[in-house]
């Protein structure tokens, strides 16, 4: 057997061959074709001359690695010319980072919608991963579908509700990106707002929509309709009667019909349930007159009197001065006279055009009217006194500036 048949080239021979065609040194950026790809390593045929390996942390991250394919030509940085495997030791770190950041910056400039994976939470929002880059999604920039509206109702812990999103992938837009600090801020709401603008184009004020309650808060209900659109029914628009707590009459997932009463420039939708219902006040005032008996129940006790509601949800106020022939000077004494839920039969003292009804429980109607007029004069006097005091304060301040 000849010596030529027994000859096997060493790494030195291969490196010499590379030297002959263009010397590779540590730190060079080289091109290679992927010949093997796994989760923890990648083998490259570097410039058709030698093998190189990328492994461990030098693969950069799973997002970059997941885009690579066998047979694809990629770039890598040389870390070592001859590792323990007799290969070039390579790294994707710089290449991968540059490529992913280029995609992030393109998404910012072109306002592209991309995906973000929720990794963890903190007090203000969510830590996300976007194309392998760490970012932050403020809780205030969640879409209506994911916005947290029920703290204190179904789940008293804000943190517990936020944890439900860990591991999910949201469609987002990158609002800002800083390559120096390697931080990005993203918004899910920016994506849903775009969809809302398109979908809302077919709706107008006065339209009736059908949806489901997706949030209940002290000030009203959030209702989702047309899959991705959401509107607020303010507590004052839930019913013609005064609603103290929306949670008593509504549940998450409950179907409702509502009327669109406003769509603002930011595509926020205001809805109303009560405007689809007959106004009980209109029917009531057709026949109501002073002195008529108003049958109802005590719905609320306040410091200045009692709220009474009849069977048609018309409510009236019986002022503290109209509760008893004996003056009730201490509001705490009101509960000694009436109880919430108690049936009462006061008389109508006055019907105000502004949908206000005043009642009396005094037996002498003329005396009740006299007390009402006296109370009104005292109230007007107090209002005027406060106005005068404010005016004097303004004048005093102006005098001080002039001096």
Secondary structure, DSSP 8 states (H G I E B T S, - for coil): --HHHH----HHHHHHHHHHH----TT-EEEEEEEEE-SSEEEEEETTTEEEEEEGGGG--HHHHTT--TT-EEEEEEEESS-TTSSEEEE-HHHHHHHHHHHHHHHHHHT--EEEEEEEEETTEEEEEETTEEEEEEGGGS-TTT----BTTTBS-HHHHHHTTTT-EEEEEEEEEETTTTEEEEESHHHHHHHHHHHHTT--TT-EEEEEEEEEETTEEEEEETTTEEEEEEGGGT-SS--S-GGGT--TT-EEEEEEEEE-TT--EEEESGGGS--HHHHHHHH--TT-EEEEEEEEEETTEEEEE-TTS-EEEEEGGGS-SS---SGGGHHHH--TT-EEEEEEEEEETTTEEEEE--S-HHHHHHHHHHHHHHHHHHHHHHHHHHHHHHHHHHHHHH-
